[in-house]
């Protein structure tokens, strides 16, 4: 598992575009290198994982109808909403993949048994509507 979310910068290098709604121009002071990519579907994410795996010479984890080569999936990232075919996952492949629910929960808890990531008090570790100062 990566130490941080996939950044807009890395995503754009791999995929050739940045679909993020919260893109900021580096001239405005927010560097996209540090902002996580968002507005990405599950299908976009597995496409990205396979493409990144291939870039590093690793075995792709995901397949559609048994095909791991994303260029043969008949899917255009960020333009389509459904990937046709049966999606498979090779658990023995050494490529990049999305974390399982259990892996995600373990990482979010940081190995601790808190209700939230790092605390039982949500206000200590999260920014959400109630504590954001948003009055709308």
N, C-alpha and C positions, 0 to 999 in steps of 0.2 A: 504494500500500500504506500502511495506517495505520502510525504510528510504534509503536503498542503493540497488544496484543490488544484485542478488543472487551471493554469492561468490563461488569460486571453492571448497572451504572447505565444505561449507554447501551442495552444490550440490553432492559432493562425499559421504558425510555421508548419504544422502537420497537415492541416486541412485546407490551407490556402485562403481562408476567410474567417472573419470574426462575426458570429451571429449575435453577439451580446447586445442587449438593449441598454446596458449601463456602461457602454464604451465612453471613455473620456480621452480627449486629445492630450497627448503628453505635454503639449504647450500650455495646457490649462493646469498643470501641476499634478495630475493623477496619472501615474504611469500604468499603462495597460499590462506591463510585465508583472505587476503585483495584484491585479484584479482577477478574481476567478471568472472563468467563462460561465455564462448562463444562457438561457433560452436555447438549450440543447435537449433534444428528445432522447429517449432510451436508444432508439435506432441510430441516431447520430453518435451517441456515446460508444456503442459497440463498434461502429464503423471507425471511429477515432482510435479505439483500442487496437483493432487489427492493423490499421495503417501505421500507428506508432510502433507496434511490434515488428512489422515488416521493415520499417526504417532502421531498427536496431538489430536486424538479422535474427529475430526471435520467431518462434512458431505462433501463428495467429490462434487465438483462443476460440473465436466465434465463427460460425459457419451459417450459411443460408442454403438449405437443401444440399448440405455436404460441401459447399464451396466456401473456402476461406478468403479468396481473392475478392476484395470489396469492389473492384472495378467490374465484376461480373454479377453483382447483386441486383442489378436493375433498380437502383435506389440512388436518389440525388439528395445528399444531406442538406437540411434546412429548407428544402423545397417540397418534400413529400412527407406525408404523415403516417404512412404505413409501409412496412417492408414485407413484400409478398414472399411466402415460403416458410419452411420450418426452420426456426432458429435453433442451432445447436451450440453446445459449449464443450470444448475438449479440456477436461480438468487436468490433463497431463501435459498440456502445452505450457511452454515457459514464457509466453507472451503476456502482454498487459491485459487486464480484465477489470471489471467492476467488482467491488467487494461484495461478499455475501451479506445478508442481513446480520448474521451473527458477527462477522468481522467488523462491519460498520458500527454496530452497537458497542463492541469491545473497544474499538478505537475512540469512539465518542466518549466513553466513560474513562478513558485513559487507564484502564486496568483497575479502576475503583468501582465500588458498588453504590454510586450516587444515582439519584433520580434523574438529574440532568448532567451534562458533561462538565464535571469538575465540582459540583456542589448539589446539595439538596434544595438550595434556595435559587430559584430561577433568576431573581434580580441580580445575583452575584455573577452570573455567567452568560446571560443572554440579553439581547436587545430586542424588544418586541413592542407591540402597540402600547401597552400600559406604561412602560417605562421609557418610551422613546421621546416623550415631550410632544408628540404629534397630537394636535388638538382637532384635526379635521375628522 
